[in-house]
Structures are given as C-alpha cells and as structure tokens.
Amino acid sequence: MRNAHYLNMGQHAYIAMPFYNDSKRQQSLPLRPPRNAVASTLDALKKIEVIVSDGCLNHPETLTQDDILAYALALLQLRECAGIAQMERLMNACDALAVTVSTLIDDRANASPKKCEALSRFVVHARDMILMSENESAECVIPPLNS
C-alpha cells in the first residue's frame, strides 16, 4: 500500500535563482520593476479615480453598498499591482486604507464626511507614491558582490 510520502514525491516545486558571476554585469542590472507593472499600477489607480470622480464620496448619505464594494475591489487590484511593481510604501498605504473601507462594507451608516474625504485624498497620495517610487527605482542599481 502506498503511503502519503510516495504520493507527494512528484509534487515538488523547483525554483531557479539567477546567479551572476560577472560583477560588471551585475552592476548594470537595475532594481527597477518592469515598466508594464508600473503601468498596471497606474491603470488600477485610474479605476479608483473613476469611482471618486463619480461624486458619490462627496455626499456620504448617497453612498451605496455597490460604490463601497467597487472601491474595495479597485483598492485590492491597486495593492496587487503595487506588489508586483515592488512599491512597498503604496502597498502599506492600501492596507491602511483597507481598514476604513472594511468598516464601510460592514456598516454603510459609518460613512462620515471624514472617512469619505480620506478615500478621495488617497488617490492624490497614491499617484505621488507611484511617481516617487518610479523616480527612485530609476536611480537605484544592484551593488556589486564582494568576492
């Protein structure tokens, strides 16, 4: 009779890690995220901008559950794209704002002008974080190995 170890033997994941022996080549490799990852992050932010520009956040009493869920889904997508683009600061900001969004999902009556303003202001701050991280990553390179 086969045991669990035998059944799981073929289910190993092998991960290849690049190894560069040439220190000159390593110096030329930037820590920059892929261009399409930054573009995807900006596209995800545009989805939040559309929700904010709709004006539903200007009047908390008119805020619907669908508006809140749309914002939450767009925020999740933005966080995922920020992770792929290696924008840790933006990921942390998304996590912090997710607390406010989750309280609104639980109880729409908690929608105060202050919370809605925070959701609206996030768009401006997120755009600044994306532009800052893109500028910083353009200047950053991998340090050479000391051998």
Order of alpha helices (4+ residues) and beta strands (2+ residues): alpha-alpha-alpha-alpha-alpha-alpha
